[in-house]
Amino acid sequence: MMGEFVALIDVIPEDIEVDFEEFVLKLKKVLPDTAVIEHFDIMPVAFGLKKVRLRVRYPEQWGGTDKLESLFGEVEGIQGIEGIAFSKA
């Protein structure tokens, strides 16, 4: 059986006035059933802008964070996506 990875991914919305609960729901919707957002934190970036740091559990065969980043990239209103770290779960 394949294992799982856990990744930390920062997603920066374009808008300062973003509803992060709603924003994270949109991010959850683009993930397949094999991937899950386990936790998230809202963190300041600069000038009132905030980002969400997601902890995502996903299938090991995806490897690094590229697939997650491209899935999250389908969500509108994103300024930046950055894979911070990933490791075996």
C-alpha positions, -999 to 999 in steps of 0.1 A, spaced: 0 0 0 12 35 -9 18 59 20 8 95 23 26 128 24 18 159 43 26 193 28 25 229 41 13 252 13 9 290 15 -18 305 -7 -20 342 -10 -53 357 -22 -54 388 -45 -79 406 -23 -72 420 12 -109 417 21 -111 379 17 -133 357 38 -108 330 46 -134 304 57 -150 307 22 -115 309 5 -104 276 22 -138 260 12 -130 269 -25 -95 253 -21 -111 222 -6 -134 218 -35 -106 215 -61 -90 186 -42 -99 150 -52 -112 127 -24 -76 113 -19 -64 147 -6 -76 166 25 -69 199 41 -62 189 77 -55 223 92 -50 259 82 -36 291 97 -41 327 86 -9 346 86 0 382 78 20 389 46 23 428 44 2 459 41 -29 442 55 -26 413 31 -29 379 47 -22 344 35 -35 310 44 -10 282 53 -26 249 46 -16 215 60 -26 190 33 -25 152 34 -23 136 0 -12 104 -18 25 96 -18 25 90 -56 19 127 -62 55 133 -49 62 169 -42 37 198 -40 35 205 -78 1 187 -82 -14 204 -51 -1 238 -64 -17 233 -98 -50 221 -83 -51 252 -60 -42 273 -90 -76 265 -105 -92 287 -78 -99 323 -89 -85 352 -69 -51 338 -60 -20 359 -61 5 333 -52 9 297 -42 41 284 -25 49 249 -13 68 254 20 75 218 30 64 182 25 72 149 42 59 114 46 29 114 69 
